[in-house]
Amino acid sequence: KNKRDVWIITRKFINDNYAVFLITPEGIDQTPSLYPAPDRLEQDADHAYMKLSYDKKYLFATYKGDNTVEISNFNSETGEIEFLYEHLIGLSPADVEFSPDSKFAYISYLQGGNNPTLIKQYNMDYVHDPSLFITTAIDIGTGIGRGLQLATDGKIYCMDYNNSQSEYFIGSRISTIRVCNR
């Protein structure tokens, strides 16, 4: 909030905690604050991504190895992380991104075959209720969606491993996903 200090967040798998380091103009605090996280096997942590929502209220962490998205509250003033629940829908999450206003979460899932990824949009108004949150899922598209990243132009870009010339639109009411060559 002071537009000066920065939080660095990492996930510890041996001790199953989130470790949060504060960086100020004076330097980095060498002793992290630790916040409990669910038990996760280290081998399931491959291809894992963490992303904070742009309103700095939520932390999502995806784990391809065990088909899990960890959903947590984040306090941008204190760096505190409060684990809420594991989001499981039977698909392997690849990436996560938020809309610029943090009203929507986008999660891409690996499917294999001719449509290697599926992008789903979730309404963040219901994130505190896992049962309701999952019902807000809208299938946005298949075939692309790796490396989701919001750019300064307000569009979400991603990579398409099959066709570097394609362009994909989420919809006119939200924003655009463009495919970038890797």
BELKAVEN-V732113 format. One record per backbone hydrogen bond with DSSP energy under -1.0 kcal/mol. NH is the residue of the N-H (numbers start at 1). CO is the residue of the C=O. E is the energy in kcal/mol with one decimal. If there is no record, write none. Layout:
{{NH,CO,E} {NH,CO,E}}
//
This chain:
{{6,23,-2.4} {8,21,-2.8} {10,19,-2.2} {12,17,-3.5} {18,35,-3.2} {19,10,-2.8} {20,33,-2.6} {21,8,-2.9} {23,6,-3.1} {24,27,-2.7} {27,24,-1.8} {29,22,-2.8} {33,20,-2.5} {35,18,-2.3} {37,16,-2.0} {44,41,-1.3} {45,42,-1.6} {49,62,-1.0} {51,60,-2.5} {53,58,-2.6} {56,53,-2.0} {59,72,-2.3} {60,51,-2.6} {61,70,-2.1} {62,49,-2.9} {63,68,-2.8} {68,63,-1.8} {69,87,-1.5} {70,61,-3.0} {71,85,-2.6} {72,59,-2.3} {73,82,-3.0} {74,57,-2.9} {75,80,-2.4} {79,75,-2.9} {82,73,-2.0} {84,71,-2.7} {85,71,-1.6} {87,69,-3.4} {94,108,-4.1} {95,108,-1.1} {97,106,-2.2} {99,104,-2.4} {102,99,-2.1} {105,122,-2.2} {106,97,-3.6} {107,120,-2.3} {108,95,-2.1} {109,118,-2.9} {110,92,-3.5} {111,116,-2.8} {118,109,-2.1} {119,141,-2.7} {120,107,-2.6} {121,138,-2.5} {122,105,-2.8} {124,103,-2.6} {126,123,-1.5} {127,124,-1.4} {129,126,-1.6} {133,129,-3.2} {134,130,-1.8} {136,133,-1.1} {137,134,-1.1} {138,121,-1.9} {140,119,-3.1} {141,119,-1.1} {143,117,-2.5} {145,159,-1.3} {146,159,-1.7} {149,157,-2.2} {151,155,-2.8} {154,151,-2.0} {156,176,-2.6} {157,149,-3.2} {158,178,-3.2} {159,146,-3.6} {168,177,-1.2} {171,175,-1.1} {174,171,-1.4} {177,168,-1.1} {178,156,-1.3} {180,158,-3.3}}
//
